[in-house]
Amino acid sequence: MRRFTTLIDAAALASQLDREDLAIFDCRFELGNPAWGEGEFARGHIPGAQYLHLDRDLSGPITPRTGRHPLPDPREFARRIAALGAGAGMQLIACDQGIGAYAARFWWMARWIGLRSVAVLDGGIAAWRAAGLPLETQVRAPRGRELPVTVSANAVVESADLEELRQRPGNLLVDARGADRFAGRNETIDPVAGHVPGARNMPFAGNLDADGKFLPAGKLRRRWTALLGSQPPSSLIAMCGSGVTACQNLLALEHAGLTGARLYAGSWSEWIRDPRRPVATGTY
């Protein structure tokens, strides 16, 4: 059986639906309307899919020191997706409404706990619908499975380490938020506007074409090597507002063959929890 490790298109996924080793996770979500994605799932989803909520399933408890979407305990996350049908060696597919960010959060987290046959539906549910493929409203009873965990400790950068890392030559901090929020303008989500000093801005939307699908691997590689220059991909630390859209940048890098970048999971919303940490505004 073919294994998908970054992206899968709608036609390819449709041809795989009868695989016994397939589990599909619908991660549709809107930050301003947390109930939206689950409601959309109930109105129609890819046959056999199970729903994962960003706040409940793809994040851990918020504390006074964390950002808006802290990572959950990796073993609790593994138990959750195993209960919904994810097992060792299976092909896992994630989808969202089409921007790729919420599905990429699942993709990154699944890799974080040691899974590799994980891919994102390119173009999401929008591409599935555009292809005229079927949706269902029933939620099938999942078959619970066992899922061992091997956490990749080097995949995550903590706030306590970022202050040193961002100033050390050879590290490149890249923020996936839109240019206005990065510059400190039109901030509507977090209480402090701006960015981590020294960060570079690479909005995640730039990885997508006009149809909401990822650019071809070659174009993604050119986009990212223009930023990296002579630095290896492992020098890159991805961040955003809360560690979600940064995962879409990491998926784009992986699809382009640029492996080894890390995630600052707490991201901007955690950085600003400590008022002693510096803040910059303006473009870079």
URBELGI-V115675 format. One record per residue. N is the residue number from 1. NEAR is the number of other C-alpha atoms within 12 Angstrom. D_FIRST is the distance of its C-alpha to the first C-alpha in Angstrom with 1 decimal. Layout:
n:near:d_first
N:NEAR:D_FIRST
N:NEAR:D_FIRST
This chain:
n:near:d_first
1:14:0.0
2:17:3.8
3:23:6.4
4:28:9.7
5:29:12.8
6:41:15.8
7:39:15.8
8:34:14.0
9:30:16.1
10:32:17.2
11:22:15.9
12:23:12.3
13:38:12.6
14:26:14.4
15:15:11.7
16:26:9.4
17:23:12.5
18:16:11.9
19:18:9.0
20:19:10.9
21:24:9.5
22:36:10.7
23:41:14.3
24:47:16.3
25:47:19.6
26:46:22.4
27:46:24.8
28:44:27.4
29:35:30.7
30:23:34.1
31:23:36.3
32:10:39.4
33:15:38.3
34:18:36.1
35:21:35.9
36:20:34.7
37:31:30.9
38:29:31.0
39:21:33.2
40:27:31.0
41:32:28.0
42:23:30.3
43:15:31.2
44:28:27.7
45:36:24.1
46:43:20.5
47:30:19.8
48:34:18.9
49:37:19.8
50:40:22.2
51:45:24.9
52:34:25.7
53:35:29.2
54:41:30.0
55:30:33.2
56:24:32.3
57:33:28.7
58:40:28.0
59:32:31.5
60:24:33.9
61:20:37.6
62:20:39.9
63:16:42.8
64:14:45.8
65:22:44.1
66:30:40.6
67:35:39.4
68:35:38.3
69:34:34.7
70:37:34.7
71:40:31.5
72:30:31.2
73:20:31.2
74:31:27.6
75:23:27.6
76:23:28.9
77:32:26.2
78:34:23.5
79:25:25.3
80:30:25.5
81:42:21.8
82:29:21.0
83:23:23.5
84:31:21.7
85:33:18.4
86:36:16.8
87:33:15.8
88:28:14.9
89:25:11.3
90:30:10.5
91:36:9.5
92:47:13.0
93:51:14.5
94:50:18.3
95:47:20.6
96:47:24.4
97:35:27.0
98:38:26.0
99:39:27.6
100:49:24.6
101:47:26.8
102:45:26.3
103:48:22.5
104:50:22.7
105:48:24.9
106:50:22.1
107:46:19.6
108:49:22.3
109:47:23.2
110:48:19.8
111:35:19.6
112:32:23.2
113:33:22.4
114:25:19.8
115:33:16.4
116:26:14.3
117:32:11.1
118:42:13.7
119:45:14.5
120:50:17.4
121:46:17.7
122:42:19.7
123:35:23.0
124:43:22.4
125:40:23.8
126:29:26.2
127:32:23.5
128:31:21.9
129:21:25.4
130:18:26.3
131:18:23.4
132:14:24.9
133:23:22.0
134:21:23.0
135:24:24.1
136:19:25.3
137:20:28.1
138:18:27.4
139:23:25.8
140:19:23.6
141:14:24.4
142:24:21.8
143:19:20.7
144:18:22.0
145:21:20.0
146:20:20.9
147:27:20.0
148:22:21.6
149:25:23.1
150:20:23.6
151:21:25.7
152:21:25.9
153:17:29.7
154:18:30.0
155:29:28.0
156:34:31.1
157:31:34.6
158:31:37.4
159:30:40.5
160:20:42.7
161:17:41.1
162:34:40.7
163:24:44.5
164:18:44.5
165:25:41.1
166:29:42.0
167:16:45.2
168:14:43.9
169:13:43.3
170:19:39.7
171:28:38.3
172:36:37.5
173:41:37.5
174:43:35.8
175:45:36.5
176:39:34.2
177:42:36.9
178:28:38.6
179:27:41.5
180:23:44.2
181:31:43.2
182:36:42.6
183:27:46.1
184:27:47.6
185:21:48.2
186:18:47.3
187:22:46.0
188:15:45.5
189:21:43.1
190:26:44.4
191:20:48.1
192:29:48.4
193:28:47.5
194:39:46.5
195:41:44.0
196:44:43.9
197:30:46.2
198:29:44.5
199:38:41.2
200:34:39.8
201:36:38.7
202:39:35.3
203:33:34.8
204:40:31.2
205:29:31.9
206:27:32.2
207:40:28.5
208:28:28.1
209:19:29.2
210:13:31.6
211:17:28.9
212:26:27.7
213:35:24.5
214:40:23.9
215:29:25.5
216:20:23.5
217:24:22.6
218:19:25.5
219:21:28.0
220:31:26.9
221:27:27.4
222:20:30.8
223:25:31.7
224:39:31.0
225:23:32.3
226:15:35.5
227:23:36.0
228:26:34.8
229:16:36.9
230:15:36.9
231:19:35.7
232:23:32.2
233:32:29.7
234:26:30.4
235:28:33.9
236:41:32.9
237:47:33.4
238:50:32.2
239:48:34.3
240:46:35.4
241:43:37.4
242:40:35.6
243:46:32.3
244:48:30.2
245:44:30.3
246:47:30.3
247:48:26.6
248:46:26.0
249:52:27.7
250:50:25.5
251:48:22.3
252:49:23.9
253:43:24.8
254:35:21.3
255:31:19.9
256:28:22.8
257:25:21.9
258:29:24.9
259:24:23.9
260:25:26.2
261:35:28.3
262:40:29.6
263:44:30.5
264:47:34.0
265:44:33.0
266:39:36.6
267:44:37.2
268:51:40.4
269:39:41.1
270:36:41.2
271:41:43.0
272:29:45.9
273:25:46.4
274:19:48.6
275:13:51.5
276:9:52.2
277:22:49.1
278:22:49.9
279:25:48.9
280:24:48.9
281:25:49.2
282:21:49.1
283:22:46.5
284:21:45.2
